[in-house]
């Protein structure tokens, strides 16, 4: 029995909650995964996993063994990276998740530079606005806009993104163009609803040193960024969003910026990853590349003067 391979299989079963999911993730036959775990439990003389018809979960011994396995496997990968060309040429699959707008408009168009630099890294990219369970879903790192709420993850700041208030030309023709934030009486907004927490977001305006929050009447509420923009373009009211996401619509005249003198506060863009993956060379080089990317003045995360 290859004990390190058995450890790798065991940790993936714990993280994904099932034998079949672990086998698919590691591209191994399901029967091989079952045999490896039986051999590992026989070698250790303890039951590591509790199997039911619905799920697989670690026993008390299994939970303790999982923590040691994660550290050992991480140390092994880092040791190999130090003493081999993998330090300069990391290889393997890197699973990342990010909002669809960041992925489509910022990261993926720039990816050829990353893959040319690290040709032996294979990327698996998820584009969505939902919260991802990095451990259970086997994701190496995520990009998120807004405050980093999960304190169990390591957070690497990438950028502070400029935001804008937007409306369609048709909407402004019907409701008028507000000259000041207190001209918003009689206006409407598109409401954004978090698909994870259910929280409903209004509008925010920086007025001098004060942040003013405004909740306007609404006829449409949405729970995705693409739907948020679509509702605004359809004339249902004001929205606020990162400037990079609106560049195309602003250039084409599909949307118009309003109240630029009272822009919403900047939004943080952060890379998050589990602490036990902080030594992964693949994660490290990807996040370092993201830092370089976000610092480029023409990338669009900050408005150009």
Protein Blocks (a to p, Z undefined) as FASTA:
>chain_A
ZZklmmmmmmmmmmnopaklmmmmnopafklmmmmmmmmmmmnopafbdcdfkbccddfk
lmmmmmmmmmmmmmmmmmmmmmmcklmmggdjddddddfklmmmmmmmmmmmmmmmmmmb
ccdddddfbdcdfklnopabdcdedjdfblkbccddfbdcdddddddfklmmmnopafbf
klmgoiacdddddfklopacdddddehjbccddddddfbdcfbfklmmmmmmnonaccdd
dfklmmmmmmnopaccehkllcccdddddddddfklmmpmklmmmmmmmmmmmmpmknop
accZZ
